[in-house]
């Protein structure tokens, strides 16, 4: 069997007049080196072997009087590709698998959305056949249940706008009603899914955006809409944090998944107020006119009011830390921390298909029959959201 030096030398002699010689040299360096290190598992041993091969290749170039910067660079490129070949191959395979999982995840989310919608429709048909008194109370209960599933149904933005349009039509207590509507919808949407910082901010942003669009179209009540929605989304977040803080006190003591999730939330919570302000700034950059002006004014004075959020997140973090200590028995906490940090990174990278749907404007929604049904549903639920908000204001 020929030695690697002999193969390298003979290949050079055969190809050194070839116009593609530099590319051939890089490929030769890659192929020969890959074979030489494929059985070595230790990185230091692999690097040492690569260095030895580099020296051998350069010596051959020197003997053939073709040692120059371009040729040596080609050898180095080949060596780098060889030492990273296995890892790159694994990376590409992993990327492919991740893409397939994302496609599967999107399909699963769509299937769940369709299942939920179908179940609601079946219930509504059955309820409509009930006696009047039972029908009215049952429809009210069904719509209240739908209000807590708006994000999953993909109509959070549309329902928010319809509820605020109803508020504008009534022209009564616009700022307080807007605040109550956005607070309720924020709280309900957050509690209908995973408790994560990104998801919380996305939900608040979706609801706020719906309000800002209306504020630019209804200049007479722009201030009430913007101020009410900023205050409402913030209070909705605070309410969801308080609920989460209370819920974890009564969670099972032997739940490893709970510990993992608590570690994740504990790391996220201290920064949620910063992300909320950043979300407000990003929305301000997207708009012109009256809505932007009012939002900018709110952002300027927000530093003092954000202290309330900071207090809530600090208190929640303390409760979480205490709960984690209680749950540590029999649980490998370091391992769970790693899992939690990994999950945090995945959450940051995740692009939620349903959130994208929620951010579509009403004009885009009206382009097909499915969308028209969604708009009709949003109008009905928007009216119910307004009614709930007004009833709550009457009780205060």
TAPEUR-V500022 format. One record per pair of residues at least 24 apart in sequence whose ideal C-beta (glycine too) atoms are under 7 Angstrom apart, sorted by the first residue. I is the first residue (numbers start at 0). GAP is how many residues later the second one is. D is the distance in Angstrom with one decimal. If there is no record, write none. Layout:
BEGIN
I/GAP/D
I/GAP/D
END
This chain:
BEGIN
3/28/5.3
3/32/6.4
4/51/5.8
4/55/6.6
6/25/6.4
7/24/6.2
7/49/6.2
7/52/5.7
8/51/5.3
11/48/6.6
11/52/6.0
15/50/6.1
21/48/5.8
21/49/6.7
21/52/4.8
24/46/5.9
24/49/4.3
24/50/6.4
25/48/4.1
25/51/5.0
25/52/4.5
26/51/6.7
27/50/6.9
28/28/6.3
28/45/6.8
28/46/4.6
28/49/2.7
28/50/5.8
29/48/3.8
29/51/4.7
29/52/5.0
32/45/6.5
32/46/5.4
32/49/3.8
33/48/4.2
33/51/5.4
36/45/6.5
36/46/6.5
45/37/5.7
46/36/7.0
49/29/5.1
49/33/5.4
52/26/6.6
53/25/5.9
105/247/4.7
108/244/5.8
108/245/5.7
111/40/6.9
112/39/6.0
112/40/6.5
112/41/6.1
112/241/6.8
115/33/6.3
115/36/6.0
115/37/6.5
116/36/6.3
119/26/6.2
142/237/6.8
142/238/6.0
142/241/4.4
143/240/7.0
145/235/5.6
146/41/5.8
146/234/5.9
146/237/6.4
146/238/5.9
147/40/4.3
147/44/5.2
148/43/5.6
149/35/6.8
149/39/5.9
150/38/4.6
150/41/6.1
150/42/6.5
150/52/6.4
150/203/6.4
150/207/6.3
151/40/6.4
151/202/6.6
153/200/5.6
153/203/4.0
153/204/6.0
153/220/6.9
154/219/5.2
154/222/6.1
154/223/4.7
155/29/7.0
155/33/5.8
155/50/5.5
155/51/6.9
155/202/4.4
156/49/5.3
156/52/6.9
156/53/5.0
156/201/4.9
156/202/6.0
156/203/6.8
157/204/5.9
157/207/6.1
157/216/6.6
157/217/6.3
157/220/3.5
158/219/4.5
158/222/4.6
158/223/5.0
158/226/6.3
159/25/5.8
159/47/5.1
159/50/4.0
160/49/4.5
160/53/6.4
160/201/6.2
161/216/5.0
161/217/4.9
161/220/2.5
161/221/7.0
162/219/4.0
162/222/3.9
162/223/4.8
163/46/6.8
163/47/6.1
163/50/5.4
163/61/6.6
164/49/7.0
164/217/6.9
165/216/6.0
165/217/5.6
165/220/4.3
166/219/5.9
167/50/5.8
167/53/6.2
172/220/6.6
173/47/5.2
173/50/4.2
174/49/3.8
174/52/5.8
174/53/4.3
175/52/7.0
175/217/5.9
176/212/5.4
176/213/6.4
176/216/6.6
177/33/6.8
177/46/6.3
177/47/5.6
177/50/3.0
177/51/5.7
177/54/6.4
178/49/4.1
178/52/5.0
178/53/4.1
179/52/6.7
179/209/3.8
179/212/5.6
179/213/5.7
180/51/6.7
180/204/5.5
180/205/6.4
180/208/4.4
181/25/5.3
181/29/6.7
181/46/6.7
181/47/4.6
181/50/3.1
181/51/5.3
181/54/6.6
182/49/4.0
182/52/4.7
182/53/4.4
183/201/6.7
183/204/6.2
183/205/6.1
184/200/6.3
185/46/6.7
185/47/4.9
185/50/2.6
185/51/6.3
186/49/4.3
186/52/4.8
186/53/5.3
189/46/7.0
189/50/4.1
190/49/5.9
190/52/6.5
194/49/5.4
194/70/6.0
195/72/6.5
195/151/5.4
196/71/3.8
196/74/6.8
196/75/5.1
196/78/6.2
197/149/5.4
197/150/6.4
199/37/5.9
199/72/6.6
200/74/5.0
200/75/6.3
200/78/5.3
201/153/5.1
203/29/4.1
203/33/6.2
203/72/6.7
203/75/6.7
204/74/4.9
204/78/6.7
205/149/7.0
205/152/4.9
205/153/5.8
206/26/5.5
207/25/5.6
207/75/6.0
208/74/6.3
208/150/6.8
211/71/6.2
211/75/5.6
211/79/4.6
211/83/7.0
214/75/6.5
214/76/4.1
215/71/6.5
215/73/5.2
215/74/6.2
215/75/4.6
218/71/5.4
221/68/4.3
221/69/6.0
221/72/6.0
222/71/5.4
225/65/5.9
225/68/4.3
225/69/5.7
225/72/7.0
226/67/6.9
226/71/6.7
229/68/5.4
233/42/7.0
233/75/6.6
236/72/7.0
237/70/6.8
237/71/6.3
237/74/5.2
240/71/4.9
240/72/6.5
240/75/5.1
241/70/6.7
243/72/6.7
244/70/6.8
244/71/4.5
244/74/4.9
247/71/6.7
247/72/6.6
247/75/5.1
248/74/6.8
252/73/6.8
252/74/6.0
253/76/6.9
255/75/5.5
255/80/6.8
257/69/6.8
258/65/6.1
258/68/4.9
258/72/5.4
258/74/6.9
258/77/5.2
259/76/4.6
259/79/5.1
259/80/5.2
261/58/5.1
261/61/6.2
261/62/5.3
262/61/6.7
262/73/5.9
262/74/5.3
262/77/3.8
263/76/4.0
263/79/5.6
263/80/5.6
264/55/6.2
265/51/5.5
265/54/4.6
265/55/6.3
266/73/6.9
266/77/6.4
267/76/6.9
268/44/4.4
268/47/5.6
268/48/5.2
269/43/5.8
269/47/6.2
271/37/7.0
271/41/5.7
272/33/4.9
272/36/4.2
272/37/5.5
272/40/6.6
275/33/6.9
276/25/6.1
276/29/6.6
END
